Amino acid sequence: MVLVLTRSASRQSWSPIRLGGGRDLTVDVWFPLLTDAAADLAPQQYTLLPGTYYESPSAVAATAESIAANGPFPLVIYSHGSGGLRYIHSNYTEALASNGYIVAAPDHIGNTAVDRLAGSEAPGLVTAFNRPNDVTRVINAFLDPENIEMVGFVANLNPSQIAVTGHSFGGFTSYAMASGFDNENGEFVADERVGAIVTLAPAASEGLLSNERLASIEIPTLVIGATDDDTTPIDPNVTRPWELTSSELSYRLDLTAAEHETFTDICTYLAFLPTLESPAQIVVDALEARTEAGCDADDMPIERAHAITNTFAVSFLNSIFKGGTAIASTKSTSKPTSPI
């Protein structure tokens, strides 16, 4: 099945979804495409800066009119890591969409790559509070039949099948959607519409989520970590939620010789940018500064890491929402874990 793109027919023009609360979030959407719909559509270009972009080998620029007719589809919200972007792991979001999911990813204002380059990042405690609230606003928008921008998606979504997934600080965001969260900025109440979470190299230290919060999580969970991750090391960021969550259906996968940026497209960006006439040097420099965290010769090959991540995430979600076979038995005295 060919897959998706974004809300705009223009490859480089993004319009913010108005979600209220003083935070206008820009959201990209990936979805299964109608058969043969891609024939006259241009490849999707993910713009890093004007003139500097990554062109997807598998997604095209389409609008909701081209969504496949065999829905309704589950909704998956993707939350990027700190200093990331909504499409920073399009290999992953595209893979989910190509397997029959509508995937939406917001830019978390104040915590994006653009904010970092501009020196306009919000304080950490503010960002931690904003993030789960952002995800809930996105879910609200996609389930609102009165939202003009979402009207093409509402009829094609199953409102009872919603998952949240994210990398690093987006992993924290995913857990917070199920556990609830509070700090000096207020309290976020767990969103009961979320039926499953997938976290990738999550930030899940006790400073972010208490033991009690994690123990309150009962929905199905999959956590994928990287053994060489120095940014959010497996211990405690994978081991804590793995041990504490109360989910009957809970899985853990450790990628051997993988690192933090294994769960982004940075390596692919760096391979593609030299094909452009004049890529912005500030983008090249920012990407090269992060290559040691996943793109070195002794790291797990990025193609293999992406294939494993996508396969396990799709299998897990299919077992929850599509009657697929679970990764392992749910009736086990010890939670299933796999090192790869």
Secondary structure, DSSP 4 states (H G I P E B T S, - for coil): --B---S-SSSS----B--STT--B-EEEE-PBPTTGGGG-PEEEEEEETTEEEEEEEEE---GGGB-SS--EEEEEEEPPTTB-TTTTHHHHHHHHHTT-EEEEE--TTSBHHHHHHT-PPPHHHHHHHHHHHHHHHHHHHT-TT-GGGHHHHTTEEEEEEEEEEETHHHHHHHHHHH-EEETTEEE---TT--EEEEES----TTTS-HHHHHT--S-EEEEEETT-SSS-HHHHTHHHHHH---SSEEEEEETT--GGGGSSHHHHHHHGGGSSS--HHHHHHHHTTGGGT-STTSPPHHHHHHHHHHHHHHHHHHHHS-PPPSS-S--SS--EEE-
